[in-house]
Amino acid sequence: MNLYIFNKTSLGAVYGIGTYIRELVFVMKMNNVNVYVVTLYSDRLQIQMEEIDGINHWFFPVPAIPQGNMDDHK
């Protein structure tokens, strides 16, 4: 079984929700569940995948917003 946890970079990711995710990952790994943590709005410059402590992490940077009026792109 695969479990995907979606998170976004924020102060809460370090404290409240970060602690919850770490505990959830610990329990799931003990039950042979593949855990993937997907971090949105990361400080990475491009999409990256990294294994940290046996957990697959996917990092997605802040989307680039084109300069100018959005009506120009219709």
LINFENSUL-V478645 format. One record per residue. N is the residue number from 1. RES is the residue in one small letter. SS is DSSP state (~ for helix, > for strand, _ for the rest). PSI is psi in radians with two decimals (* if undefined). Layout:
# LINFENSUL-V478645
n;res;ss;psi
N;RES;SS;PSI
N;RES;SS;PSI
This chain:
# LINFENSUL-V478645
n;res;ss;psi
1;m;_;2.55
2;n;>;2.42
3;l;>;2.14
4;y;>;2.15
5;i;>;2.11
6;f;>;2.32
7;n;>;2.76
8;k;>;2.60
9;t;_;2.14
10;s;_;2.98
11;l;~;-0.62
12;g;~;-0.46
13;a;~;-0.43
14;v;~;-0.62
15;y;_;-1.77
16;g;~;-1.16
17;i;~;-0.54
18;g;~;-0.74
19;t;~;-0.76
20;y;~;-0.80
21;i;~;-0.76
22;r;~;-0.75
23;e;~;-0.71
24;l;~;-0.77
25;v;~;-0.75
26;f;~;-0.82
27;v;~;-0.74
28;m;~;-0.70
29;k;~;-0.57
30;m;~;-0.39
31;n;_;0.43
32;n;_;0.67
33;v;_;2.26
34;n;>;2.14
35;v;>;2.29
36;y;>;2.20
37;v;>;2.08
38;v;>;2.00
39;t;>;2.06
40;l;>;2.69
41;y;>;0.67
42;s;>;2.95
43;d;_;0.12
44;r;_;2.62
45;l;_;-0.33
46;q;_;2.96
47;i;_;2.27
48;q;>;2.63
49;m;>;2.39
50;e;>;2.45
51;e;>;2.15
52;i;>;2.06
53;d;_;0.71
54;g;_;0.15
55;i;>;2.28
56;n;>;2.16
57;h;>;2.30
58;w;>;2.29
59;f;>;2.19
60;f;>;2.12
61;p;>;2.99
62;v;_;2.30
63;p;_;2.49
64;a;_;2.29
65;i;_;2.15
66;p;_;2.57
67;q;_;2.60
68;g;_;-2.97
69;n;_;2.29
70;m;~;-0.41
71;d;~;-0.38
72;d;~;-0.30
73;h;~;0.23
74;k;_;*
